[in-house]
Amino acid sequence: MRNDRYYTRCITFGRAREGLHADFQEQLRELQQEIGFDYVRFHGLFHDDMAVYDEDGNGEPVLWFGYIDKLFDFLLSVNIKPFVELGFMPVQLATVPNTTFWWQANGCPPTNYDKWRYLVRSTVLHLTERYGIEEVKTWYFEVWNEPNLSSFFQGTQEDYFRLYRSTVAAVKSVCADYRVGGPSTSGADFREGLGYLKAFIDFCASEDLPVDFFSAHPYPTYWPLDTKGMQRMGYMKKESTIEHMDHIRSIVDASPYANAEIHLTEWNSSPSPRDLIHDTPFMAPYIIYNVAHNFGKADSLGFWTFTDVFEENGPGKSPFHGGFGLMNADGVKKPSYWAYWLLNKLGDEVVQADDHVVITRSGEDFQIILYNYCYYRENFARGDRSDLTETSRDSVFENRLATVDLELELQGTYRQTVYRLDRDSSALHNWVDIGAPKYPTQQEIAWLKQSSRPAESCSVTEHFSFHQHLVPQEVRMFVLNKIR
C-alpha cells in the first residue's frame, strides 16, 4: 500500500487573528521546518477582528483585506497553504450576534444573502488577484463550521443548505475550478448516523450543486466537556475513529459524488479545550494507532490544533491546561507533537500497520514504529474523572505492558537510528517534576524544551530484531538507512 501521508496533509489552529501573533508565527515556522504540513485550516476569516467587512452610511459594503493579506502572506512564506473556512458572519450581517466563543463569533445565517455573496466573491477575487489563479486552484474553500450545532449556526438545516448554495456559486463565479465543499459537521453527526451529511448530499444532488470535497469532524466522544472542563464526558471505544472513517467513506462512495475528496478538518481525542488528556503521553500512541488503521480512507485528517496559542474560551491559565495544541503556549512540544514528528519519518510504502507495529520502506531503507497504546480505564471512559488532576493524570489509563516480537530480514549494512518516547520525554511530567510552576521562567521553559523530546541513539547493524516489552504509552521508532 502506498503511504499517502494523509496525516500531514492538513493541520489547524483556532482563529485567523491569532495567526498574526508573533509567538504563533514562531511556532508555525518551527512546525513547518521540523514536520511540514501541506494545508492549515482555522476559524474566523470574516470575524470582525479581521476587519474585512464594514458598511458605509448608505448600508453598502466596504471591504478591506489588509489583515487577510498579512496572514496568508505569512502562511505561504512557511510553505503551507490555507484551507479556507468561510465564516463566521460579520456582525453587520449577523442575524444572531455572539453565539459562541470568548471572542464572540457570530454563528448564524446572513441578514442579506446578496451582501454575503458579494463578501465571498470579492474575497476570492482579491485572493486570486494577489496570489494567482493557479495557486488558488490548489486551495480549498470550506463552507462554514459545524452547522449542525446551534452555537455555530443558529439556523435550520435548510438555512445551511441555502448558505452553501449561495457560497459555492460565489466562489465558482471567480473560477469554476476552485474547490468548494462542506458541510463540516461536528462529531455529533457521526453519533446520529451522519444524517446531516446524507441530507446535504441529497440536497446538493437535487439542486445539481458542485461538491468538490466533503468535510466532517470525527471526535470520538459522546458529549463534550464544558468550557471549564468540569462536567462529565464519555469517550467512545478505541476503534471509534476507524469506524467513523469507514462510515463516511462508504456514504461518499455510494453517493453521486463518489469522486469527491474527504477531508476530516478537525480531529483530536476530544472536542474540549480544557481536557487534561491532551497533554499526556497517551496522545502519541493514540495518534499513531488511528493513523495506522486509516490509510486510504480520507484525503486528510486534520489534528485540532497545532498550538495552545488559542482563545476559543480565553487563554489557558496553566502551561498544561489540557489545550488542543501539539505545542503549549510557550512552544514546549507535547507527546502529540512528537507523534507527528515520528510519523513524518515514515517511508513511501506501507508494509505493515496494526495495533503495535507500523513498518514502511523507501527503496532499501526501512522505518519501523512500535507502540503500546493503552486506552482509558472503563470507569473513566464512562465519565468518572475523579482520578484526574492537573498534576496526576496517569491512573485513568490502562496499565499493561505490550510484548512485541519482530524480526526483519536485511540485505546489507544499515545505520540504525532509534527514537524513544516515554514518560521521561513527556513535557507534562517534566513540568510536574519541577513543581508545576504556573508561570515558568525563561530558563524553565528552555529546560522543558530541551528535555521534552525523544531519546535518540545510533548504531550500525546487519539485522533487525525486537523482542521486548513496551511500557504503557511508550513509542519507539527505528530508522534503518542502508549504507552498503
C-alpha positions in Angstrom: 0.0 0.0 0.0 1.2 3.5 -0.8 1.7 5.8 2.1 -0.5 8.7 1.0 0.6 10.8 4.0 -2.9 11.9 4.7 -1.9 12.6 8.3 0.3 15.6 7.4 -2.0 16.9 4.6 -3.7 19.3 7.0 -3.2 20.9 10.4 -5.3 23.5 12.2 -5.4 26.5 14.5 -8.1 28.4 16.3 -8.9 31.6 14.5 -7.5 33.9 11.8 -6.5 36.8 14.1 -4.3 34.5 16.3 -2.2 33.9 13.2 -0.9 37.4 13.4 0.7 36.9 16.8 4.5 36.7 17.0 4.5 33.6 19.2 2.0 31.9 16.9 4.2 32.6 13.8 7.3 31.4 15.6 5.6 28.1 16.4 4.2 27.5 12.9 7.5 28.3 11.3 9.2 25.7 13.6 6.4 23.1 12.9 6.9 23.5 9.2 10.7 23.2 9.5 10.5 20.1 11.6 7.4 18.3 10.2 5.8 20.2 7.3 2.1 20.1 6.7 0.5 20.9 3.4 -2.6 22.9 4.5 -3.8 24.8 7.5 -7.4 25.4 8.5 -8.8 27.9 11.0 -12.0 29.8 12.0 -12.9 33.4 11.9 -11.7 34.7 8.5 -14.7 37.0 8.3 -14.9 37.8 12.1 -14.8 41.5 12.9 -11.4 41.3 14.5 -10.1 40.7 10.9 -11.8 44.0 9.8 -12.8 42.6 6.5 -16.5 43.8 6.3 -18.0 47.2 7.0 -20.8 49.3 5.6 -21.0 52.9 4.7 -23.7 55.4 5.7 -26.0 54.0 3.0 -25.6 50.4 4.1 -23.3 49.5 1.2 -20.5 47.0 1.8 -17.0 48.4 2.4 -14.3 45.7 2.3 -10.6 45.7 3.5 -8.3 42.7 3.2 -5.2 44.0 4.9 -5.1 41.5 7.8 -6.1 38.6 5.5 -3.1 39.5 3.3 -0.7 39.6 6.2 -1.9 36.2 7.4 -1.9 34.5 4.0 1.4 36.0 3.1 2.9 34.5 6.2 1.3 31.1 5.7 2.7 30.8 2.2 6.1 32.1 3.4 6.4 29.0 5.6 5.2 26.7 2.8 1.7 26.0 4.0 -1.5 26.7 2.0 -4.7 28.0 3.5 -7.6 25.6 3.8 -10.1 28.4 3.8 -13.1 28.1 6.1 -15.6 30.7 5.0 -17.1 32.1 8.2 -18.1 33.4 10.7 -20.6 36.1 10.0 -19.5 39.8 10.3 -21.6 41.4 13.0 -23.3 43.8 10.5 -24.6 40.8 8.5 -25.4 38.6 11.6 -29.0 37.6 12.3 -27.9 36.4 15.7 -24.8 38.0 17.2 -22.3 36.5 19.7 -23.4 32.8 19.6 -20.1 31.2 20.7 -16.5 31.7 22.0 -14.7 34.1 24.2 -14.0 36.2 21.1 -17.7 36.4 20.3 -18.2 34.6 17.0 -21.5 35.1 15.1 -22.7 31.7 14.1 -25.8 32.4 12.0 -27.1 32.9 8.5 -26.7 36.4 6.9 -29.3 39.1 7.1 -28.8 39.7 3.4 -27.6 37.0 1.0 -26.7 39.5 -1.7 -24.2 41.1 0.6 -22.9 37.7 1.8 -22.3 36.7 -1.8 -20.6 40.0 -2.5 -18.3 39.4 0.5 -17.4 35.9 -0.6 -16.9 36.7 -4.2 -14.9 39.8 -3.5 -12.7 38.0 -1.1 -12.0 35.1 -3.5 -11.4 37.6 -6.3 -8.9 39.5 -4.2 -7.1 36.3 -3.3 -6.9 35.4 -7.0 -5.5 38.8 -7.9 -2.9 38.7 -5.1 -1.8 35.0 -5.4 -2.7 34.0 -8.9 -5.4 31.7 -10.2 -3.1 28.7 -10.5 -2.1 29.0 -6.8 -5.6 29.4 -5.6 -6.8 26.4 -7.6 -4.7 24.3 -5.2 -6.6 25.7 -2.1 -9.8 24.5 -0.6 -12.9 26.6 0.3 -15.0 25.1 3.1 -18.5 26.5 3.7 -18.8 27.2 7.4 -18.0 25.2 10.6 -20.3 22.6 12.3 -23.7 23.9 11.1 -25.3 21.0 12.9 -24.5 22.7 16.3 -26.6 25.6 17.3 -23.7 27.5 18.9 -22.0 27.6 15.5 -25.1 28.1 13.3 -28.3 29.4 14.7 -30.4 28.4 11.7 -32.1 25.3 10.3 -30.6 22.7 8.1 -32.4 24.3 5.2 -30.7 27.6 6.1 -27.3 26.0 5.9 -28.2 24.4 2.5 -29.2 27.8 1.3 -25.9 29.3 2.6 -24.0 26.6 0.8 -25.8 27.1 -2.5 -25.1 30.9 -2.3 -21.5 30.4 -1.2 -20.5 27.8 -3.8 -22.0 30.0 -6.5 -20.0 33.0 -5.3 -16.7 31.1 -5.3 -17.2 29.3 -8.6 -18.2 32.6 -10.2 -14.5 33.6 -9.9 -13.1 30.3 -11.1 -15.1 27.1 -11.8 -12.1 25.0 -10.9 -11.8 26.3 -7.4 -12.5 23.6 -4.8 -15.5 24.1 -2.6 -17.1 21.7 -0.1 -18.8 21.1 3.3 -20.8 20.5 5.4 -18.0 20.4 8.1 -20.3 18.7 10.6 -19.3 18.0 14.2 -18.8 14.7 15.8 -22.5 14.7 16.8 -23.4 13.9 13.2 -21.4 10.6 13.4 -23.3 9.7 16.6 -26.5 10.3 14.6 -25.5 8.1 11.7 -24.2 11.0 9.6 -27.8 12.0 8.9 -26.8 15.7 8.3 -24.2 14.6 5.7 -26.6 12.4 3.9 -29.2 15.2 3.8 -26.5 17.6 2.5 -25.6 15.1 -0.3 -29.3 14.7 -1.2 -29.8 18.4 -1.3 -26.8 19.1 -3.5 -27.6 16.3 -5.9 -31.2 17.5 -6.2 -30.0 21.1 -6.9 -27.2 19.9 -9.2 -24.7 21.8 -7.0 -20.9 21.1 -7.1 -19.3 19.4 -4.1 -15.5 19.0 -4.6 -15.0 17.6 -1.1 -16.9 16.5 2.0 -15.7 17.5 5.4 -16.6 16.4 9.0 -15.1 16.2 12.5 -14.9 12.7 13.9 -14.3 13.5 17.6 -14.6 10.1 19.5 -16.7 11.4 22.4 -20.3 11.1 23.4 -20.6 14.7 24.7 -18.1 17.4 25.3 -16.8 18.9 28.5 -18.0 22.4 29.3 -15.6 25.3 28.7 -14.0 24.9 32.1 -13.6 21.2 31.9 -15.7 20.4 34.9 -18.5 18.2 33.5 -18.5 14.5 32.7 -17.6 13.3 29.3 -18.0 9.9 27.8 -15.3 8.5 25.5 -16.2 6.1 22.7 -14.4 2.8 22.3 -10.9 2.9 21.0 -11.9 1.8 17.5 -14.4 4.6 17.0 -12.3 6.8 14.7 -11.7 3.8 12.5 -15.4 3.1 12.3 -16.2 6.8 11.7 -13.8 7.0 8.8 -15.2 3.7 7.3 -18.7 5.1 7.6 -18.1 8.4 5.9 -16.1 6.6 3.2 -19.0 4.2 2.5 -21.5 7.1 2.3 -19.5 9.2 -0.1 -18.6 6.1 -2.3 -22.3 5.3 -2.7 -23.3 8.9 -3.4 -23.5 10.8 -6.7 -20.2 12.5 -5.6 -18.1 9.3 -5.3 -15.1 11.1 -6.8 -15.2 13.9 -4.2 -12.3 14.1 -1.7 -12.9 13.6 2.0 -11.3 16.0 4.5 -11.7 15.4 8.2 -10.9 19.0 9.1 -10.9 18.6 12.8 -9.9 15.7 15.0 -8.5 15.1 18.5 -9.2 12.8 21.4 -12.0 15.1 22.4 -13.5 18.5 21.4 -12.8 20.2 24.7 -10.1 22.9 25.0 -9.7 22.0 28.7 -9.3 18.2 28.5 -6.3 17.3 30.6 -5.8 14.2 28.5 -4.5 16.4 25.6 -1.2 17.0 27.4 -0.4 13.4 28.3 1.9 10.7 26.8 -1.4 8.9 25.8 -1.7 11.2 22.8 1.3 9.8 21.0 0.1 6.2 20.6 -3.5 7.5 20.2 -2.4 9.4 17.1 -0.2 6.6 15.8 -2.9 3.9 16.3 -5.5 5.9 14.4 -3.2 6.8 11.6 -2.0 3.2 11.3 -5.6 1.9 10.8 -6.9 4.5 8.4 -4.6 4.6 5.4 -6.5 5.1 2.2 -9.8 6.2 3.7 -9.6 10.0 3.6 -7.6 12.7 1.9 -6.7 14.4 5.2 -7.2 14.1 9.0 -6.6 17.5 10.4 -5.4 17.4 14.0 -7.1 20.2 16.0 -4.8 22.1 16.7 -1.1 22.6 16.4 -0.8 25.3 19.2 -2.2 26.3 22.5 -2.0 29.9 21.3 -5.7 29.5 21.2 -8.6 31.5 22.6 -12.0 29.9 22.0 -12.6 30.0 25.7 -10.0 32.6 26.5 -6.3 31.9 27.0 -5.3 28.8 29.1 -4.5 29.7 32.6 -1.8 27.0 33.1 1.1 25.8 31.0 -0.6 22.4 30.7 -4.3 23.1 31.0 -5.5 20.4 28.5 -5.3 22.6 25.4 -5.6 21.1 22.0 -2.2 22.0 20.8 0.8 19.9 19.7 2.7 22.7 21.5 1.8 24.6 24.5 1.6 28.4 24.5 5.3 28.7 25.4 6.2 26.5 22.5 7.0 23.4 24.6 6.3 20.3 22.5 3.9 17.7 23.8 3.9 13.9 23.1 1.3 14.6 20.4 3.9 16.8 18.5 6.5 14.1 18.6 4.0 11.5 17.3 3.7 13.6 14.1 7.4 14.2 14.0 8.0 10.4 14.0 5.1 9.7 11.5 6.7 12.2 9.2 9.8 9.9 9.0 7.8 7.1 7.5 8.5 5.9 4.0 6.6 5.7 0.8 5.3 2.1 1.0 3.3 0.7 3.9 4.5 -2.8 4.7 2.6 -3.4 7.9 0.2 -1.3 10.1 -1.6 -2.8 13.1 -2.2 -2.4 16.8 1.5 -2.3 17.8 3.6 -2.0 14.7 3.9 0.3 11.6 6.5 -0.6 9.0 7.2 1.3 5.9 10.0 1.4 3.3 11.5 3.7 0.8 13.7 1.8 -1.6 16.0 -0.3 0.5 15.5 1.8 3.7 13.0 0.8 6.4 11.1 2.8 9.0 9.5 1.0 12.0 7.3 2.4 14.7 6.5 0.2 17.7 3.9 1.5 20.2 1.9 0.5 23.3 -1.5 2.2 23.1 -3.2 1.9 26.5 -6.7 3.1 26.4 -8.8 4.7 29.1 -9.9 2.7 32.1 -13.6 1.8 31.8 -14.9 4.0 34.6 -13.0 7.0 33.2 -14.4 6.4 29.7 -17.9 6.4 31.2 -17.3 9.8 32.7 -15.7 9.3 36.2 -13.0 11.9 36.2 -12.3 11.8 40.0 -8.8 10.4 39.4 -7.8 13.1 37.0 -5.9 16.2 38.3 -3.6 18.8 36.9 -0.5 17.1 38.3 -1.7 13.5 38.3 -3.2 12.0 35.1 -1.7 8.6 34.6 -4.1 6.5 36.6 -7.0 7.0 34.2 -5.4 4.8 31.6 -4.9 1.0 31.4 -1.6 -0.1 32.8 -0.3 -3.0 30.8 2.9 -4.0 29.0 2.9 -4.8 25.3 5.2 -7.6 24.1 6.5 -7.1 20.6 8.3 -9.8 18.7 9.6 -8.6 15.4 12.3 -9.6 13.0 13.2 -8.0 9.7 15.4 -9.6 7.1 18.0 -7.1 5.9 20.3 -7.3 2.9 23.4 -5.4 3.7 24.7 -3.0 6.4 22.4 -0.3 7.8 22.7 2.7 10.0 20.0 2.3 12.7 18.7 5.4 14.4 16.4 4.8 17.4 13.9 7.3 18.9 12.1 6.6 22.2 9.1 8.4 23.6 8.0 7.6 27.2 7.4 9.3 30.5 10.9 10.8 30.6 10.3 12.7 27.4 6.9 14.0 28.4 6.7 17.8 28.8 3.8 17.4 31.3 5.8 15.1 33.6 8.9 17.2 33.3 6.8 20.3 34.3 5.3 18.4 37.3 8.8 17.3 38.3 10.0 20.9 38.6 7.0 21.8 40.8 4.3 22.6 38.1 5.0 26.3 38.0 2.1 28.4 36.8 4.4 31.0 35.3 7.6 29.2 34.2 10.7 31.3 33.9 12.5 31.6 30.6 15.2 29.2 32.0 12.5 26.7 32.9 10.8 26.9 29.5 14.2 26.4 27.8 14.9 23.3 30.0 11.4 21.9 29.3 12.0 22.3 25.5 15.4 20.6 25.7 14.3 17.7 28.0 10.9 17.0 26.5 11.9 15.3 23.3 12.5 11.7 22.2 15.7 10.0 23.4 17.9 9.2 20.4 20.7 6.7 19.7 22.5 5.5 16.6 24.4 2.3 15.7 25.3 0.1 12.7 23.6 -3.3 12.1 23.1 -6.1 9.6 19.9 -7.4 11.1 16.8 -6.2 12.9 15.1 -7.9 15.8 13.0 -6.7 18.6 11.8 -9.0 21.4 10.9 -6.7 24.3 8.1 -5.2 26.4 6.9 -1.7 25.8 5.7 0.2 28.9 2.3 1.9 28.8 2.1 4.7 26.1 5.7 4.0 25.0 6.6 4.7 21.4 9.9 3.6 19.7 10.9 4.3 16.1 13.8 2.6 14.2 15.0 4.2 11.1 17.2 1.9 9.0 19.2 3.5 6.2 21.3 1.2 4.0 25.0 2.0 4.0 26.2 -0.8 1.7 
